[in-house]
Amino acid sequence: TICSALLISTAAFAGLSEALTAFEIKRYDQAFSEFSYLADEGDATAYYYLGKMYAQGLGVEKDEQRAVEYYQKAEKAYNIDAAYELAEMLLAEAKDKNDERFQTGLKYLKRAAYAGQANALNQLGEMYEQGNNVTKDYKSAFGFYLMGALKGDAKSQFNVARLYFAGKGAPQDYENGLKWMSRAARQGYVLAQKELALGRISEPAIRNLPEAYAWLSIIAAYNSDDVGEWARAQRNAVEKKIK
């Protein structure tokens, strides 16, 4: 009986691993088959991915109702990513804060955030910072951003830095702001890299042209759009100043 249980557990784990691999390499037919089998066994991760596949039309015909059904099953099994996806769908559909879909979406968003889902934390921060269908509250915004930043989310780290620099939601603190901006930049968040580069060029207290040149070079190397062109032009200008 113990051996049987171990064999069943191993088989289920292998199925989930194979399903996730198939999804990552875009073999959606195989992934759908694997996830469907696992969902019949009550696997919360499978519920979540089936919801994602129906929501985006990956390997199956797009069906938002089916997506919601699977996300709800996953959320009831404490899958916080499913709670966030439900929130996203409902908030996008809601007309205003009095819409029942907004209230339900906000409930899911807070549930995901309080469970530590980084995207939910950042989104709640943005809602409170902007007063988007909630009362504008910089302290709450800063708190949600900071929780996301401590989870390692680069966008939240960038937003914490912004509020530190502006003194909104927390006392103005350039040292901590620079620390969080640097963390976001080192994760490849281009807006943070841009802010650091500009600061090293124009702010006397932290002026450092070689470091600005380095950040601009990184932006130019990894971005082929307008941001990349801007970085190349700025880098050339900084190079002349260094020489």
C-alpha positions in Angstrom: 0.0 0.0 0.0 2.9 2.4 0.8 4.6 1.4 -2.4 1.4 1.9 -4.3 1.0 5.4 -2.8 4.6 6.3 -3.7 4.1 5.1 -7.3 0.9 7.1 -7.7 2.6 10.2 -6.2 5.6 9.8 -8.5 3.4 9.3 -11.6 1.4 12.5 -10.8 4.6 14.5 -10.2 6.1 13.3 -13.5 2.8 14.2 -15.3 2.9 17.7 -13.9 6.6 18.1 -14.8 5.9 16.9 -18.3 2.9 19.2 -18.7 4.8 22.2 -17.5 7.7 21.5 -19.9 5.3 21.0 -22.8 3.7 24.3 -21.9 7.0 26.2 -21.7 8.1 24.9 -25.2 4.7 25.6 -26.6 3.6 22.1 -27.2 0.1 23.1 -26.2 -1.8 20.0 -27.4 0.4 17.8 -25.2 0.2 20.3 -22.3 -3.5 20.4 -22.5 -3.8 16.7 -22.5 -1.5 16.4 -19.4 -3.2 19.2 -17.5 -6.6 17.8 -18.2 -5.6 14.4 -16.8 -4.1 16.1 -13.7 -7.2 18.4 -13.3 -9.4 15.3 -13.1 -7.2 14.2 -10.2 -7.8 17.6 -8.5 -4.4 19.2 -9.2 -4.6 23.0 -8.5 -1.6 23.8 -10.8 -3.4 22.0 -13.6 -6.5 24.0 -13.0 -4.5 27.2 -13.2 -2.8 26.3 -16.5 -6.0 25.1 -18.1 -7.5 28.5 -17.1 -4.5 30.3 -18.7 -4.8 28.2 -21.9 -8.6 28.9 -22.2 -8.1 32.6 -21.4 -5.4 33.1 -24.1 -6.5 30.5 -26.6 -3.4 28.4 -26.3 -3.9 25.0 -27.9 -7.7 25.4 -27.4 -10.3 27.8 -28.6 -10.4 30.9 -26.4 -13.2 30.6 -23.9 -13.2 33.1 -21.0 -16.0 31.4 -19.2 -14.1 28.1 -19.1 -11.0 30.1 -18.0 -12.9 31.6 -15.1 -14.2 28.2 -14.1 -10.7 26.7 -13.9 -9.2 29.8 -12.3 -11.9 29.6 -9.6 -11.1 26.0 -8.9 -7.4 26.8 -8.7 -8.1 29.8 -6.4 -10.2 27.7 -4.1 -7.2 25.4 -3.8 -5.1 28.4 -2.7 -3.4 29.1 -6.0 -2.5 32.8 -5.7 -1.7 33.2 -9.3 -5.2 32.1 -10.2 -6.6 34.7 -7.8 -4.6 37.4 -9.6 -5.7 36.2 -13.0 -9.4 36.3 -11.9 -8.8 39.8 -10.5 -7.3 40.9 -13.8 -10.2 39.6 -15.9 -12.9 41.1 -13.6 -11.3 44.5 -13.2 -10.8 44.8 -17.0 -14.5 44.1 -17.5 -15.8 46.4 -14.8 -17.2 49.8 -15.7 -16.6 51.6 -12.4 -16.1 51.0 -8.7 -19.8 50.4 -8.3 -19.8 47.5 -10.7 -20.1 44.2 -8.9 -17.2 42.8 -11.1 -14.9 45.5 -9.8 -15.7 44.7 -6.1 -15.2 41.0 -6.8 -12.0 41.6 -8.8 -10.7 43.8 -6.0 -11.4 41.1 -3.5 -9.4 38.6 -5.5 -6.6 41.1 -6.1 -6.3 41.7 -2.3 -6.5 38.0 -1.6 -3.6 37.4 -4.0 -1.6 40.4 -2.7 -1.9 39.4 1.0 -0.7 35.9 0.0 2.4 37.5 -1.5 1.6 37.5 -5.2 4.1 40.1 -6.5 2.0 41.4 -9.5 -1.0 41.8 -7.3 1.0 43.8 -4.7 2.3 46.1 -7.4 -1.1 46.6 -9.0 -2.7 47.5 -5.7 0.1 49.9 -5.1 -0.6 51.6 -8.4 -4.3 51.7 -7.7 -3.8 53.5 -4.4 -1.1 55.8 -5.7 -3.3 56.9 -8.7 -6.6 56.8 -6.8 -7.9 54.4 -9.5 -11.4 53.6 -8.2 -10.1 53.7 -4.6 -9.3 56.6 -2.3 -5.8 57.9 -3.2 -3.5 56.8 -0.3 0.3 57.1 -0.8 1.0 55.3 2.5 -1.0 52.2 1.3 0.6 52.5 -2.1 4.1 52.6 -0.6 3.3 49.6 1.7 2.1 47.4 -1.2 5.0 48.4 -3.4 7.4 47.6 -0.5 5.9 44.2 0.0 6.3 43.5 -3.7 9.9 44.9 -3.6 10.8 42.6 -0.7 9.5 39.7 -2.8 12.1 40.6 -5.5 9.7 42.2 -8.0 11.6 44.7 -10.1 8.7 46.9 -11.0 7.7 47.2 -7.3 11.4 48.0 -6.4 11.3 50.8 -9.0 8.1 52.2 -7.6 9.4 52.1 -4.0 12.4 54.1 -5.2 10.2 56.6 -7.0 8.1 57.2 -3.8 11.3 57.5 -1.7 12.7 60.1 -4.0 9.4 62.0 -4.0 8.7 61.6 -0.3 5.3 60.2 -0.9 4.0 57.6 1.4 7.3 57.6 3.3 9.8 60.2 4.3 12.0 61.4 1.5 15.1 59.2 1.5 17.5 59.4 -1.5 19.8 56.7 -0.1 17.1 54.0 0.2 15.6 55.2 -3.1 18.9 54.7 -4.8 19.3 51.3 -3.2 15.9 50.1 -4.5 16.4 51.7 -7.9 19.7 49.8 -8.2 18.1 46.5 -7.3 15.5 47.0 -10.0 18.1 48.0 -12.6 20.3 44.9 -11.8 17.2 42.8 -12.6 17.1 44.3 -16.1 14.2 46.7 -15.5 14.9 49.3 -18.2 13.1 52.2 -16.6 15.3 51.8 -13.5 18.4 51.6 -15.6 17.4 54.7 -17.4 16.7 56.6 -14.1 20.1 55.5 -12.7 21.9 56.6 -15.9 20.2 60.0 -15.9 20.9 60.5 -12.2 24.6 59.7 -12.6 24.7 62.3 -15.4 22.7 65.2 -14.0 22.6 64.9 -10.1 25.7 66.5 -8.6 25.5 64.3 -5.4 25.7 61.0 -7.3 27.3 62.1 -10.5 29.4 59.3 -12.0 29.9 59.4 -15.8 31.6 56.0 -16.1 28.7 54.3 -14.3 26.2 56.3 -16.4 28.1 55.1 -19.5 27.8 51.5 -18.3 24.1 51.6 -17.7 23.5 53.3 -21.1 25.6 50.6 -22.8 23.4 47.9 -21.2 20.2 49.6 -22.3 21.5 50.0 -25.8 22.6 46.4 -26.0 19.3 44.9 -24.9 16.8 47.3 -26.5 16.4 47.8 -30.2 13.4 50.2 -30.0 13.3 54.0 -29.3 14.7 53.4 -25.8 17.8 51.7 -27.3 18.3 54.6 -29.8 18.0 57.1 -26.9 20.6 55.2 -24.9 23.0 55.0 -27.8 22.8 58.8 -28.3 23.2 59.5 -24.6 26.1 57.1 -24.4 27.9 58.9 -27.2 27.4 62.2 -25.5 28.7 60.9 -22.2 31.7 59.3 -23.9 32.8 62.7 -25.2 32.6 64.1 -21.7 34.7 61.3 -20.2 37.4 61.8 -22.9 
